[in-house]
Every structure is written in C-alpha cells, then in structure tokens.
Amino acid sequence: MKLVLLRIVSLAAVVANHTALIAAPMDRFDTSFELIDSGDISLFQGNAMTVAQIGDWDTQISVSASDFSLDYVPVSFDFNGETLSRSESNMGLQINGRKNASENVTLLLGGGAYDGYNNFRSAWLDEYYRQQFSNLEGVPGAALYDKAKPKGYNVNAGLRWMYLPNSGYAQFSISQLQDQIAPGYEIDFDGLQRGEVVLATSALSVSTENILSKRIRSLFTLRASETTERETRFGAEYALNIALSERWVFRGQVGGSRENPQFDAHYANLALEYSLNESLSLYLDGRYYKDTGEIENSLFTAAAPGVTSRKFGFGLKWIGDQWSGRCYVAPISSSYEETPSNVDFFQNLYQDRDWTVFQLALSRGF
C-alpha cells in the first residue's frame, strides 16, 4: 500500500511539472484510491488525474499504480503444484484530449500504455504454467517457456457531433489495443506448445446522448470489438439519469454483449442519490452481472466457467467551493458455475468469493 501511495505521489508530481512546463494551468486535479479484498486476494490501486488546457486541446492526463497479492493454492491432485503467496504490480499512463473543430463538432484523440499484470487471474494462471512447465528437461519445445512480461498500449480517435443545440449529441470512436500477455502452455504428442503472446484488439463505438427534459438525460451506446483468435464481440448499453426532485436523483444502466460461439453476458446498474444539503449527499447503488463463461486469453484449457456477481454499496459525497470528496464501501459476491473436466486444475481460481470494496476520492478545482 505504501508503495502505491509513493508511486501515485511521484507520478502526480511528474504530471503537474510537465503541465507547468507547457504553460497549461490545471483546471482540476483528482486522486482516488481503492482497496479490494477477498481473503486470499487483495488489490490496492491509486490514480491521479489532471485536466488542463494545452493549446487548443482540453486535455486529461491520468497516471495509475497498483499492487496486488494472492495466495496461490493448487488443487489436491496437482502433484507439481506448490502453495505460495505471489505479489505483482502495475503502472499506467493515459492521455485523452478534445478540440473544437467547429461550433458543433469536437475532435477526440487519446492514447496510453501500461506495464505489469492488470488482473489477478492472469497472475494466477501464469503461476500455474510456471510450476508446470518452467523446469522441463528433454521435452520438445521446452525452450518455448519464457517468463511473462505483461504490458500494452492503446490509441483512440473519434468525433462528437452536437446535432441538436445543447440537447442532442452523437459520438463515434475507434480504438486499437495491443497487449503482451502471460501466455498459456500445453503439452501434447508434439511437446510443449505456447498460446498467443500478443493480442491485438480493434474496437468501434457509436453512441447518442440526449437531454430529454430538464430532469432526464439518456445515453445509448453500441460497441463492436475483435481480438486476435476470437470472433467479433458485440455489445449495447442504455443509461438513464433522472432528477426525481430537488433532492433525489436516479441513475440506471442496462447492457449486454455477445460473442460467438458461446459467450453471452448481461448486466444492470442502479443508483439512488439523496442530497442532505447543498454540500453533502448520500447514495446507494447495486449491480447484477451474469455471463455464460468465455475462453481465457491463453490455450483452451483455461476456459472460465459462467459467473454471476452481485454488488450493493453505500457512499457519501461532499462538494465544497474548491475541494470535493467521496467515500464508498460495497460487498460483492461472485458465484461460478461448476468447472468443466478439462479445467479442473483451475478450480481454486474459479471459486466463489465474497469481496469487499472500499474507495476514497478527492478532487480540487482551480
């Protein structure tokens, strides 16, 4: 945790210094921290973000750092397995900008990169493959095993068009991502085989945002993405924000995605916020998610079974003249379907877990 805090502070100083060097005073500075724990897995991550005017571009620069630890426990019939604790870290940078091309059209441009594991599942799988295949002798293809070095980058571009004065907006964006992942391995009659090391993803998003009345705003989004060795994944989401009264606000989202031949997911998010006074608000939210299981980005033997997760959280938000803040806590339960026989070695990865999430965020306007 201390390491993440030091990284965030140092990276935030770098962002602030570079912003000052190009004579772009900050409009806002945000920082946030999140702790997620399930007993055998814990994650602490932080983010610092600044918004500034750089030339003609409204620019958002964010840096992030995270550390997580997991207790790796193999199944009882894994005779090569060894119980141990493993820790990993991740650092990232993202820059997004927007520029008015005309009175009604805004250009969008961005990019970013990260270095390190960005989820615990990849690290768990990498530990399994390391224990199984890193010390092979006399096996064809044994030299294929290599220590994983996860990292990646993304670039994106788009247009935002105001088709109705101050009430109707359409947005189109495309993005390209490339990830060097922790690959999967498998032994067959030809010896050791390694799965994909680099995954390339192309994505397209189209959305329309509408202010339906003084109290109602909606957003509808369609997405399509295509990743190496996978079919195209399609998704849709509809969001609605409603000011029920001067004190009550409702926010809702429903969505889903599908990928042939076997993946289907749907989810719903609901939130209700109540203003105690001009500065202080309370909010409750909940989320339901379910999918049918998908193939992990490695060899087919790491296929994840279907999962259902539920979250119910409580938060407090404060808005001052210059400073604002938010704290939030939520329990999350995740329940997996029974693992198929060909992924029995991953039963302890895809096991039911109860998580606790705690978030703290601070923001200062200038």
N, C-alpha and C positions, 0 to 999 in steps of 0.2 A: 504494500500500500504506500509506504514512504517513497519507494522508487517511482511509482506512478506520479505521485504528487510532485516530486523533484523534476520529472520529465515534463509535466504539464507546465510548471512554472518556468523552466528554462526555454521550452518551445514557445510559450506565450511571449516571453521577453524577446525572442528572435523575431516573431511576427510583429510585435509592436515596434521594434527597432527598424525593421525593413519598411514598415508603413511610414515611419517618420522620415526615413531616408528619401522616399519618393514624394515627400511633401503632401501626404494624404492623411489628414487628421481623422481619427477614428470617430465614427458616428455611434458605435455601440461596441461593448465588449462583454462577452458571455463566457461563463465557465460552468461546467457541470461534472458531477461525479456520480458513479453508480456502483453499487455492490450487489452481487447476485450470488446466492449460496444455496446449495442443496445437501450439505453434509459431506459428500465425497467430492464435490466440485465447487470451487469458488472462483469468482471473477471480480476484479476491481478495475474500473476503467474511468478515465477522465478525458475531458475535451475542453479546449479553449478556442473561442471564435471571435473574430473581429469583423465589423462591417465598416468599409471606408470607401470614399470616392477617389478613384485612381484615374485621372484623366477624365474621359467621358464615360467610364465604366463604374457602375455600382458593384463593388467587389466584396465578396465574403471569403475570408481565409480562415480555415479551421485546422487545428492540429489535435491529434489524439494519441493516447498511450494506454496500454492495458497490460495487466499481469493476471494470469490465472494458474491455478494449481488443481490437480486431480489425483485421486487415488486410483491407480490402475490395478484392477483385480481381475485376473484371468478366470475363466470357468474351470471347474474342478477337473475336467478331462483334458485340459490343455497342458500336456506334460512338458512343453517347452516354456510355459508361461511363468513369470515371476511377479509377485506383488511388489509394487513400489509406488512412490509419490513422484510426480513429474510437474515441473513448472515451466511455463512459456510466457513470452511477452510479444507485444505487437506495437508498432508505431506507424502513424499515418499522417498524411497531409492532403488537404482538398482545397482547391481554389475554384470558385464559381463567380462569374460576372454577368452583368446585364447592361445593355446600352440601347438607348432610344434611337432607332433607325428612322423613325418618322413619328408623327403625332399618335399613330395607332399601332405601330409595330415596334416590338422590342427584340433585340438580338440576345441570345443566351449562349454562353460559352463556358466550359469548365474542364477540369482535369484533376487527377490526384494519383497518389501512389501509397502503398503500404509495404511494410516488411515484417514478417513474422506470422505465426498462426493467428487466424482471426476467428476460430471457434474451437471448442474443446473436443468436438467429435473428430476433427482432423488429427489432433494430437493423440487421442486415444487409439485411433486406427494406426497411426504411424508407430506408436509404441508396440502394438501387436505385431506389425510387419517386421519391426526391428528385432524383436525377440525371436521371431520365427525364421527369418531369412538373412540376418546380417553375418552369421558365422558359418555359412555353408562351405563345405570342402568337397571338391570333386564332383560338383553338380554342374551340368551345362547351364550357362547363363548366370552363374553365381556372381560374376563381376557386374551384373546389371544393378545389383543393390547399391544404393547411394544414400547418404544422409539427406533428409529432406531439407529444403531451403525455401519455405513458402514466401511468396511476395507477389505483388501485382500492381497494375496501373489501370486507369480509366480515362477516357476523354469523352466529352459530350458536347453537342451543339443543338440549338433549337431556335424557334421563333414563337413569340407570344403576340397575338393579334386581338386588339380590342374592337370587336365587331358591333357592339352596342355601347354608346357613350357611358363609361363608368359603371356598366352593369353586366356586360357580356364579354367573355374572354375565351379565346381558343388557343391552345398551345400544342406545338409539335416538337418532339425532340428525338434525336438518335444518339446512341452511345456505343462505344466499343470498349470492352474489358478484356484484359489478358491476365490470367492467374497462373503462377507456377505453384503447383500444389504438392502436397505429400502424397505420392502415388501409391496405388495398391500393387500387391505382388501375388503370384500364384505359381504353384509347381504342377506341371503335367508331364506327359511322357517325353516332351522335348526339353524339359528342365525348367528353370526359373523364367517366368515372364513378368514384365513390368507394365502397369497400366499407363495411361496418359500422364505426362508430367506437366504439360502446358495446356490450359483450357482457354479457348478464345470464345467470347460471347458478344453477339451483336444484338442490340435491343432497340425497339421502336415504341414510342409512347405518344398517344393523342388524347387530349383532354379538353373539356369545355367547362368553364366556371361561370355561374350566373347568379346575380343578385336578384332574387325573385320578388322580394319586397324589402321594406326597411328592416324586417326581422328575420328574413330567411335567405340563406346562401347555399348553393349546391355546387358539387363538383363531380363530374363523371369522367372516368379515365379508362382507356383501352390500352393494353400493352401486348407486345409480342417479343419473344427473345429466342435466340438459337445459340446453343452451346455445342462445342466440339463433341462428336459422337452421340448427340442426342437429337431428338425431334424438336420441332418448334413448340414453345410453350406460350399459350395464350392466356391472358388474364383481363379481368374487368373489375372496377370498383366504383361504388356510388357513395358519396358523402353528403351529409346534410347538417347544417348548423342553424339552429332556431333560437332566437331570443324569445323565450316564452313570456317574459315580463321584464320589468326593470331589474329584477334580481336573479331570475332563473334563466339559464342557458342550457340547451340540449345539443349534444353532438353525437352523430351516429355515422357508422360506416358499415357497409356490407360488400363483400367481394369474393372472388374465387379465381382459380386458374386450372388449366388442364393441359396435359402433355401426353400424347400417345406413346406407348400403348397402354399405360397403366396408372398414370398419375392424375389425381383429381383432388382439389383442395377447396375449401370454402371457410369463410370466417365472418365474424361480426364484432364490432366495437361500439360500445355505448358509453356515454359520459354525461353527467349532470352536474352543473356548477351553480353554486348559490353565493351571491355577494352579501357578506355580512355588513360591509360598509364600503366606502369609496376605495379603500386600500386593500381589504382583506377578503378572500374568497375561499370557500371550501368546495371540493369536488370529489365525486365518486365515479369510478369507471369500471367497466368489465369487458372481457374479451373471451370469445369462444373460437377455437380453431380446430379443424379436423382435416386430415388428408388420408389417402389410401396407401401411402408408402411409395417411396421412389428409390431409384438406383443412386447410390453414393457415387461421387466423382472418383471412382477407382475401379477395380475389377468387380464383376457382378456379385461376387461372394460377400460384398459389404452392403448389400441392399438393405435399406432401412424399412422396417415394417410400418404400417399405418400408425398414426399417433393422433391423440385428442388432447388438447390443452385448454385449461380454463384459468382465467385470472379475474380477481376482484380487488380493486385498490382504492386507497383513500389518500387525498392530497390537500395541501394548504398552499395558497398562492398569495403573495403580498406584492403590491405595486406602490412604490414611492415616487418622489419627484425625480430622482436620478437613478436610484437603486431599486431593483425588484428581485424577488427570490421565490423559490418553490421547493417544497419537500414532499416526498411521496413514498408510500410503502404499499406493497402488494404481495400476497401469496399467489403462487402459480402451481397448478398441478398438471403433470403430463403423464398420460397413460398410453403405453404402446400395445399394439396387438401382439399376439404370440409370434415369436420369430420363426421363420421357415427353417427346415432342417439344414439348408445349405448356409445359414448364417448363425448356427448355434454357438459358434465361438465368440459371437458378439452380444450374447445375452446380457452381459453386465454393462454394456454400453447402452443398449436399447431397453433399459429397465425403467419402470415407473419411478418418478421422482417428484418430490414436493420442494419447490423453490421459494425463496424469499428475496424480494427485490426492494432495495432502498435507493432513492435518488435524491440528490441535492443540487440545485442550480441557482446561480447568481448572475445578475445582469446589470450593467451600468450604461446609461445613455450619456452622450456628450453634447 
